[in-house]
């Protein structure tokens, strides 16, 4: 099954939530205030967020000329184009053509979002593009975290640098960077301990990791990815806000989109924070995490 087919299948609940009422609205209808309000309500229910839903409906209406404003189906197309435009406005390529080596990716997030699994899938993705990948076991708090990352390393054929439980996370990442540079690795992906975004002392550890990397390479980390659970919907807003304020997020990874009716959160978060969605996940397999494609996502959504 292609990734688009898996994405379409994964977004089925969101698509049903959006499309069933919209189909009823668009049948022979005209674009009036009542229809616009209904559209906005449906987007909010799909977790686009109130502000984003309002902006999208308003801009979609502005795309229509006088004749099209009598055609609700034209509004549907305008809605799709507007959502895609919002996503494309902040989108960037996940692998820059010109970059330093090693390209350092720091992966952060709260407990339970699937950080370590995401790292394993990211490693598999980069290796499929003929990149040499090294992993750093920077989650030194959770007993099984190092072992879990080592299993992913074995599965992907990647070396894992670790120091065991309760080691200093910044020290682990320091050693991993030194190894990656000496052995000419293309990509270094660093795991970190899951932490509640409200715990300031744990946020300080992330800042320390970034300082250590910055001393080794002033431009590192080159990516700081925040992993989010797509099923949490708008509750992810506070996570993005706190992590972004503390360490400066460069992109989002949204997992567990398969089977959720909250797929609109992808649009809502990207729009609110002007952050690109780098990757999305729609399953447990190695192939189920892929770079985010706005056009493909909107097609699957509708």
N, C-alpha and C positions, 0 to 999 in steps of 0.2 A: 504494500500500500504506500502511495506517495505521501510526502509530508503534508501536502495540501489536503489530501483526502483525510488524513488523521486530524488535521486542524479543523476541517469542516465538520468532522464527526465530533470532535471535542467541543466545538462551539454550538452544538445542536440545541442545547437548552437555552442558551442566550439568543440564538437565532429564532427559536420558537417564541420566546418571550417578546422579542422585538417584532417579528414578522406577522404573527397571527393577528394582533390588533391593527397593525399597519395595513395589512391587506384589506381589512374591513374599511379602514379610513379612506384608502385610495380608490376603492371601487366607485367609479363615476362621481367622485367627490370633487370639490373645488378647494383651493387653498384659502381658507378663511381663518379667523382668529381661533375658532373652536378647534379646527384641525391642528393648528400650530401648537396649541396648548396640549392636545392629546399626544402629539409627537414628542413634545418635551417631557411629558409624564412617562412615556414609554422608555425614553433614553435614561431618565433618572432611575426607573425600575431595573434597568440593565446595568446600573452602577457606573454610568458616565459621570455622575456628580451633577448637582444642581447648576452650578456656574457653567460647566462645560456644555451641558445639555442645552441651556439657554443660548449660549454663544453659537453653537452649531446650528440650531434651528433658525436663529436670526440670520446667520450668514447664508444658510441654504436658501432662505426666502429671497435674500438680496441677489442671489445668482439668477433668479427667474426674471424673464422679461414680462411685459404686460399680458401677452397671449398665454404664456406658460402658467401664469398665476390662476388660470381657470382649469388647469390640468394637474390633478393631485399626483399623477404618475411622474410628471416632470419634477415635482417636489421630491419624490422618492429618489430620483437620480441625483438631484442637487444635494440631497442629504448624504448620499454615498460619497459624492465628490468632495463635499466639505469635510467629512470625517477623514478621508484619505489625505486631504491637503493639510489638515491639522497635524496628522502623524508625520507626514513627509517633511513638514517645516522644521522639525527638530531631529530628523533622522540623519545618521552618519554611518559610514561603513565600519564594520566590526574589525577588519584587518587592514590598517593603513598600508598603502603601497610603499611608502617611505617610513621606516621606523628603526628605532635602535634595537640592539640585541644585548641582553634578553629583553623582550617586551613583557613588562611585569603587570599582572592582573591580580589585584587584591579583591577577594570576595568576602562580603560581609552580610549580616542579616540577623534577625532574631532567631530564637530556638525553634526548630521544627519546620522551617520553610524548605528544607532540602538542599542546604548549602553544599554539603560534601558530595551528594549525588550529582548536583549541578556541576561541580568541579570535574568529576569523572567524565561527564558527558561533554563538557567543554574541552577536556583533554583529547577525547576521542575525535571531536570535531576538528580541532587544530591539526591533529595527526593525520586526519583524512585529507588535509590540505598540504601534506608533506612538511609539516612543521615539527621540529624536535622539541618536546615538551618536558618540563621538569615540574614536579609538584612539591609544595612546602606544607608540612603538617603543622600549621600554626594554631590549630584548635587543641590546646594542651590541657583544657579543663575537663572535657568529657572523656570518660574512661575509654570508650570504644571508638573515639573519633580518629585516632591515629591508625588503629587497625582497619577501620572502615576505609580510610583514604588509601592505605597500603593495598587493600583488596582491589580498589578501583585502579591503582597503579599497575597491579599485576594484570588486570583485565585489559587495560589499554596499552600495556607495554611501556609504562612511564616509570622513571626512577622517582622515589619519594624521599625527600630529606626530612628527618624527624629527630627528636631528642627524647621522646617519651612524655608521659603524663606529668603535668605540673612544671614542665620546663618553661623558661621565659619565651613567650611567643615571638618577641622581637628578635631574640637571639636565633631562633629557628629560621626565621625569614632572612636574617642577615647571612647565615651559613648557606642557605639555599641560593641566595643571589650570588654569593661568591662562587659557588659550584656551577651555577648556570653560566656565569661569565667565563670562568676558567675552561669549561667544557664546551663552550660555544653553543649553548642552547638558544633556540629561537624564542621560546615562550616560557615564562615562569608563572605558575598559578598558585597563589598562596591562600590556603584555608585560614579562617579565623574562628574563634569560639563564638557560638551563638550567644547573643546577649539581648536583654530587654533594652529597648531604645531609651528607657527612662533611667537606666543605671549609669550615672556619670563616671564612676570609677572604671567601669569596663570600657566606656567610650575613651577614657584616657589611654587605655592600653592600645586601642586602634591608632590614636594619635602618635603614640610612641613608635609603633610599627612604621607609620608613614615617615616619621622623622629619621628613623634608622635607614630606611630605603633612600630617603632624600640625600643622606650623607654619602651613600654609595653611588647614587646617580641622581643629580638634581632634578631630573625629569620624572623619576619614579615615585610612586607607582604610575604607570601610564594609563591604566584603567582602574577605577574603583567601582566595582559592580555590587549593587544592592539586590539581593535575592528576595523576592516577595511571593507569598502564597496567593495565587489568583482567587482562591475561594473566600478570602477575607474581605474582598471588595473594598469599600471606602475606608475600612478600618486601617488599610495600608497607608493612608495619608500621613498619619502621625509618625509612622516608621520612617517614611521618606524624609519628612521634615526634620526629625531629630538627627538621623544619620547624615543628611546633607549639611546641616548646620555644623555638626561636629567634625566631619572629615572631608566633605566635598565629594559627593557622588558624581560619577561621570556617565553612568548608564544603569538601566534597570534590567533585571532578569525576572520574568514573571512565569512561575511554574504552576502546575496543577490546573491548567485551564480546561483540561478535559472534564466534561461533565458538570461544569459550573454554569449557572445562569447569570454570572457576574462578569462576563467577558468584556463589558464596556469599561471596566476599571482600567484596562490597558490604555484606552483613549483618555480617560479622566486624569490619570496620574501623569501621563506624558504632557498633557495640556497644562495642568496646574503648575508643574515644576519645570516645564520646558526642558525635560530630560529625555534623551532618546531611549527607547526600549531596544536593548541590544539583542536579547534572545527571549524566546517563549518556549515553554514546555507543555506538551500535550500527552504525556504518557511516561511509562517507566523505562522504556527501551533506550539504548544508546542513541538511536536515530530520532528520538522524540524531543530533542532540544535542538533548535535551529535558529540561525539569525532571523530577526524579525523583518518581515516584508510587509509594509503598510498596505500595498495594493492587494496582496494575497489575503491579508487579514480581513480587510473590508469585504472582499468577495465572499470569504467564508462566513462572515458575520451576517450578510444579507442573503 
